Amino acid sequence: MHQMNRRRFFYLLFLCMGLSSCSSSGSGVPLEKVTGKVTLNGTALDGAIIIFEPAASGASSHGVTDAEGRYELKSKQDEPGAPVGKYVVKIIKPEGEVAGQELLPAKYNAQSELTAEVKTGENQFDFDLKNK
């Protein structure tokens, strides 16, 4: 009887381990590493929010720039990376204390003209923005 419970325990343990390693993200879609740098008129842009919205369907990925303008994307499940595919990129940088004020022109956020294509492996997308 004791032998049977031990077998059942190890069977369930291996089954659970196998199921948890079948996917790279909570959604079951493999994620690829995406990093980069955002500058505004050649200067690192600190505290900007980067959003990669799928051109087709799927979940978006996001990141926030550090003092050097560098970011790394994360999924909605807070796992590093983004799925392979084409994206519209939106970069948001609030300005001042009043909600809704935006430092960057709409062509970088609300009406973004920025795009990126995430491929298998490591991806780096740098954005050199101009505020004029």
N, C-alpha and C positions, 0 to 999 in steps of 0.2 A: 504494500500500500504506500509506504513512504517513497519507494522507488518511482511509483507512478506519479505522485505529486511533484517530485523533482523533475521528471521528464516533462510534465505539463508546464511547469514553471519555465524551464529553459526553452521549450518550444515557443511559449508566448513571448518571452524575452527576445528571442531571435526574430520572431515575426514583427514585433514592434520596432526593433532596430532596423529591419529591412524596409518597413513602410516609411519610417522617418527619413531614410536616406534616398528615397526614390525621387525626390524633387529638390530643387535648389531654392525654391521660395515657397511661401505659404500658399500661393495660388497654384503651385505645381509647374510654373513656367520657369525655365532656367534664366538666371540673371547674369549679365555681363558687366564687368567693371567699367564705370564711366567716371572720368575725372576731367578737370580742366581748370582754366583760369579766366576770370572776367576782369576786363579793364575798361575804364571810362576815360576817353581822351588820353590813353597811355598810362593811366594811374590805376593801381589795384583798387577794385571796388569791394569794400568790406560790408558784410551784412546784406548782400543782395540774395534774393530767393530765386533759385533756378528751377524751372518746371519743364520737364520733357513730357508733352502730351502726345500720345500715339496719333499718327496721321489717320489710321484706320480705326481699330477698336482696341480696347484693353485699358489697363490701369496706367496712370501717370507715375513718374518717378520725380523726386525732388532733391534739392540740396541747398545749402546756404554757404555763401563765400566767407572765408576767414579774412584776417587783416591783409594777407598777401593776395587776395582775390581768388584763392583756390577753393574748389568744391569737389565733393564726391557724391554722386547720386545714391539715393536710397529708395526702396520701394515703399508702398503704403504700409507694408508689414514691417518697415524699418530695417529691412535687410539690404546690404550693399548691392548696388547695381540696377540695371534696367534690362528688360527683355530685348532681344534682337528685333529691329524694325526701324521704320521711318518715324520721325517726330517733328512736331512744331515745338520750338523752344521759346519759352517766355521767361523774361528776366524782370523781376520786380524789385524796386528799391524805393521804399517809402521815404518821403522828404518831410521834415519838420514834425510837429506835434499833431497837426490836423489830419484826421483819418481821410484817406482818399487822395492825398497829395502824393504825386509820383515824380521822382527825380528824372526818370528816363522817358524818352519819347514813346508814344503808343506803338511804334513799329517794332519795339522790343518786348512788348507785353500784350496789351489788349488787342492790338492788330498786328501781331508779330509776323515779321518776315524772316525770322531765323528758323533754320531747319538743321536736323542732324540725322544721321543713319547709324544706329548702333549695330555693330557686327560682332560675330563670335570672337572672344578674346578681350584684351584690354583696349579701351577706347579713350581718346583724349580729344576734347572739344574746347578750344579757346575762343572767347568772344571779345573782340576789341570794339567797344561801343563808342559812339559819338553822340553828345547831347545836343547837337545842332542839326 
